[in-house]
Amino acid sequence: LQARGVNAYAERYLYLASVGFVLLLALGLRWLRVRWPQQARPVGLLSGGVLAAFALLTLAYVPAWHDDLTLWTYVQETVVPQPLIHSKLGDVHLNAGRLDEAIPHLELAARALPREFRVHNNLAVAYAKTGRLADARQELERTVRLMPDNPVAWHNLGLVSRREGHLDDAIARFREALRRAPKRADSHLELGRTLLQAGHPDEAVVALEEALRWSPGLEAARRSLVAARAAAQGP
């Protein structure tokens, strides 16, 4: 059953691998025409019929490959239920901003894959975007237990803590993210913003300068740096 499910969406990788087989088949047909020229017409008609049949099958199958949503919806409808399918559908809906559709799929995947970092992180993002901050925190804390060296979960925990009003905790979380990924410009940016919000403009200036050091085109960091410098200079 597992193999059947995988084949439903892994066949995309067969296209290039099929070229050799098709070429071999074409050479075989050419050899038949040379070997038995009197059979050239029947062989040609048979080949044309097979080609037409496969062309029609391809046209019928094209809608399933229109985009990621149609692909994974097709897979879900045609194979036995699998957590990976729900994870992929959840990702597709999440990336498209369809949070109400994303959450049920990600919840199913998270229950079936309790140690899968990416599923829990994406579920936390969906929860946070719908205002379910306590649920988001729970998923992110599970995520950092699974992969304590991954900066993404620490960064997201910082964002959730700040939205909850826990600025000191948010600062600590962003610093944990930066301890694991010192060049992560967005973590420097969010650390600087949070420090400024917490009343530490001098430290915010340092963090925001680091954000611009690693991403000079980051306009949000540039705007926040202007505000932090103004706050540091006082009235």
Secondary structure as UniProt FT lines:
FT   HELIX           2..10
FT   HELIX           11..13
FT   HELIX           14..35
FT   HELIX           37..39
FT   HELIX           40..61
FT   HELIX           62..65
FT   HELIX           68..78
FT   HELIX           83..95
FT   TURN            96..97
FT   HELIX           99..112
FT   TURN            114..115
FT   HELIX           117..129
FT   TURN            130..131
FT   HELIX           133..146
FT   TURN            148..149
FT   HELIX           151..163
FT   TURN            164..165
FT   HELIX           167..180
FT   TURN            182..183
FT   HELIX           185..197
FT   TURN            198..199
FT   HELIX           201..214
FT   TURN            216..217
FT   HELIX           219..233
//
